[in-house]
């Protein structure tokens, strides 16, 4: 778990909503209750919070509409957390865009204060912030991760189109703790990546495969 300034959120019991920064606003593309479709937590119900803004700009990105934060409403933390709490979710997934473009301290503190675990999916290219129970690092060569994130990575998930991406995956894995779960994920529109990954994982079984199961199942 990563905690801002290494402060344990549990010692902040009694933190009221003002402390949790419920007035802080975030550019929000969408938030919704769904099933986590990728990675170690595949198949679990989760409240997704997709923050807008991304300066990484992968050419194959499937959420390009998230890149410009000015095109999305600025929503108070309290509104997002209230919506999440109306569901039966046990954890929230903060994604983007690149969520670490924003200071996540207020949003993650409020989510945790409301009893939700907090997961993040990030390229790691901006400074870490927030109270995070699970960090999924999805590093991109277009803007490399900052070194500070590596000690806290729970799951390394690398999108693969070609061989070069597997080399990139190994370079990043070398910086992660031994406990990090290592996953290769085929790029959805590049079918040839599937065979590449299958062959690699069979020869290197410390890696696993992450599939975008929500796309197979048609889950939003
Ligand atoms: S980091 Fe994520 S949101 Fe940003 S361009 Fe790449 S895939 Fe898209």
Boltz pocket constraint, residues with backbone or C-beta under 6 A from the ligand:
constraints:
  - pocket:
      binder: B
      contacts: [[A, 54], [A, 55], [A, 56], [A, 57], [A, 58], [A, 59], [A, 60], [A, 61], [A, 62], [A, 63], [A, 64], [A, 66], [A, 96], [A, 97], [A, 98], [A, 123], [A, 138], [A, 140]]
      max_distance: 6.0
